[in-house]
């Protein structure tokens, strides 16, 4: 279910240069809609984090024979009544679903102050995963958006699940 006022969207295989191009296009379009706006900056910073998550957490070792699992989804849209909606989606090994779901639920159940504390604690822990992340992505997205994260997992073939994340960004 996509909103009516789509600003940028993409579905396909990701690459760093493609994601950089999507960010550039989104930045230009946001600048035209929200010139000199703090909302534009907030949306842009969340976009960076969301697109990095897409790229860095795609598990290329678990690809299906038809390479469907290397497909990502990205949408940036204006919400009716103001604000923006960022939707991302990517495949991940089904075995990773419980850990990610638990992490998102922990963040969603935390107060704004608790999210700040989670962020600081994760920053100070300084542990970097095999994929180059420090576990800050979901925390930072929730911290910047100030909203609960809407997510779902749909089990697919070949031991993969499709993870979709909806991020609401308000002024």
Legacy VTK file of the C-alpha trace (Angstrom):
# vtk DataFile Version 3.0
C-alpha trace
ASCII
DATASET POLYDATA
POINTS 171 float
0.000 0.000 0.000
1.750 3.125 -1.208
0.793 6.717 -0.448
-0.415 8.964 -3.274
2.283 11.634 -3.091
5.448 9.667 -3.894
8.589 11.777 -4.193
11.162 9.058 -4.952
10.855 5.284 -5.226
13.084 2.400 -6.228
12.808 -1.376 -6.444
15.739 -3.478 -7.582
19.260 -4.537 -6.761
21.195 -2.058 -4.617
24.662 -0.635 -5.087
26.422 2.107 -3.180
26.423 4.411 -6.218
22.704 3.821 -6.798
21.878 4.604 -3.169
24.028 7.744 -3.379
22.034 8.778 -6.462
18.723 8.132 -4.682
19.892 10.300 -1.790
20.906 13.064 -4.170
17.550 12.982 -5.977
15.651 12.917 -2.666
17.721 15.842 -1.380
16.975 17.936 -4.483
13.250 17.196 -4.351
13.063 17.832 -0.598
14.900 21.144 -1.076
12.267 22.207 -3.600
9.412 21.244 -1.255
10.953 22.232 2.101
13.518 25.009 1.463
15.521 25.967 4.579
13.496 23.601 6.721
14.496 21.621 9.797
12.037 18.966 8.602
14.048 18.562 5.390
17.227 17.988 7.428
15.489 15.489 9.682
14.057 13.531 6.723
17.406 13.568 4.925
19.338 12.229 7.934
16.791 9.450 8.422
16.999 8.644 4.694
20.759 8.244 4.954
20.425 5.808 7.848
17.571 3.871 6.236
19.403 3.482 2.916
22.622 2.449 4.666
20.644 -0.205 6.527
19.237 -1.483 3.226
22.642 -1.768 1.650
24.665 -3.069 4.575
22.159 -5.648 5.802
21.412 -7.340 2.495
22.678 -10.898 2.879
24.132 -11.758 -0.527
25.132 -15.235 0.668
21.478 -16.163 1.140
20.338 -15.175 -2.343
17.698 -17.224 -4.062
18.616 -18.917 -7.355
16.580 -16.288 -9.233
18.293 -13.459 -7.273
14.949 -12.124 -6.055
16.478 -11.804 -2.583
18.928 -9.134 -3.748
15.968 -6.816 -4.351
15.420 -3.824 -2.097
12.522 -1.403 -1.915
12.664 2.291 -1.069
9.902 4.922 -1.085
9.855 8.527 0.107
6.413 10.126 0.122
4.634 13.145 1.562
1.914 12.349 4.057
-1.499 13.894 3.875
-1.619 16.618 6.513
2.162 17.153 6.548
5.260 15.159 7.232
6.825 12.329 5.305
6.764 8.567 5.097
9.882 6.529 4.360
9.364 2.886 3.453
12.207 0.430 3.030
12.239 -3.283 2.374
14.845 -5.972 1.942
15.334 -9.694 2.275
17.248 -11.178 5.168
17.781 -14.703 6.447
14.699 -15.843 8.358
17.004 -16.922 11.194
17.798 -13.219 11.834
14.133 -12.183 12.185
13.751 -12.836 15.955
16.835 -10.776 16.827
15.813 -7.831 14.629
12.198 -7.989 15.826
13.366 -7.973 19.455
15.639 -4.970 18.776
12.846 -2.972 17.114
10.383 -3.840 19.880
12.914 -2.731 22.514
13.272 0.611 20.729
9.514 0.977 20.138
8.772 0.326 23.817
11.355 2.842 25.039
10.586 6.436 25.991
12.410 9.285 24.208
14.833 9.495 27.131
15.414 5.727 27.085
16.100 5.884 23.340
18.729 8.578 23.969
20.284 6.323 26.629
20.227 3.311 24.276
21.919 5.419 21.616
24.645 6.631 23.978
25.210 3.140 25.389
25.538 1.669 21.888
27.924 4.471 20.858
30.137 3.863 23.890
30.086 0.085 23.430
31.811 0.659 20.095
31.194 -2.881 18.868
31.175 -3.110 15.082
29.368 -6.012 13.424
30.655 -8.158 10.557
28.679 -5.908 8.215
30.300 -2.716 9.490
27.442 -1.434 11.617
27.467 -0.550 15.284
23.795 -1.361 15.928
22.806 2.298 15.874
20.605 2.377 12.752
17.204 1.486 14.175
17.897 3.445 17.370
18.959 6.546 15.416
15.949 6.358 13.090
13.566 6.160 16.062
15.467 8.898 17.903
15.350 11.305 14.964
11.781 10.543 13.867
10.320 10.591 17.363
7.808 7.974 16.189
7.268 4.263 16.708
8.645 2.160 13.866
6.090 0.196 11.864
7.553 -3.040 10.528
6.658 -6.466 9.194
8.331 -9.695 8.156
6.984 -11.918 5.408
8.537 -15.345 5.170
9.696 -16.176 1.676
11.456 -19.003 -0.081
15.021 -20.253 0.340
15.215 -19.379 4.056
14.679 -15.647 3.500
12.098 -13.234 4.861
11.155 -9.846 3.475
11.551 -7.098 6.076
9.621 -3.867 5.544
10.014 -0.771 7.669
7.744 2.300 7.653
9.111 5.451 9.225
6.872 8.471 9.854
8.632 11.822 10.025
6.679 14.805 11.298
7.657 18.426 11.818
LINES 1 172
171 0 1 2 3 4 5 6 7 8 9 10 11 12 13 14 15 16 17 18 19 20 21 22 23 24 25 26 27 28 29 30 31 32 33 34 35 36 37 38 39 40 41 42 43 44 45 46 47 48 49 50 51 52 53 54 55 56 57 58 59 60 61 62 63 64 65 66 67 68 69 70 71 72 73 74 75 76 77 78 79 80 81 82 83 84 85 86 87 88 89 90 91 92 93 94 95 96 97 98 99 100 101 102 103 104 105 106 107 108 109 110 111 112 113 114 115 116 117 118 119 120 121 122 123 124 125 126 127 128 129 130 131 132 133 134 135 136 137 138 139 140 141 142 143 144 145 146 147 148 149 150 151 152 153 154 155 156 157 158 159 160 161 162 163 164 165 166 167 168 169 170
